[in-house]
Amino acid sequence: MATKKYTVTLPEELAEEIRHEVGPGGFSAYVTRAIERQREQDRLGELVTWLEDEHGPVTEDELASAEAERREFERHFTEQGPGAAGERHRRAS
């Protein structure tokens, strides 16, 4: 992907904190990833708005059901332990 240099204004303390964490040369990549994540969040917000316009707002029951399902997935993967998915893939190959 082609790149172009831009000038942005950031709070100095925040910029220096990031520069310290990512080291020399990592600042632009860090900012790029942050902007990409924000764009993803913006697009997801647009999708939610569109879905709610089409189907109505999410109900409390639907939210509770989704949260219960999320907890079940979390429990399942916690029980499997780290790397379990990769190990199953290697055994299947």
Secondary structure, 3 states (H helix, E strand, C coil): CCCCCCCCCCCHHHHHHHHHHHCCCCHHHHHHHHHHHHHHHHHHHHHHHHHHHHHCCCCHHHHHHHHHHHHHHHHHHHHHCCCHHHHHHHHHC
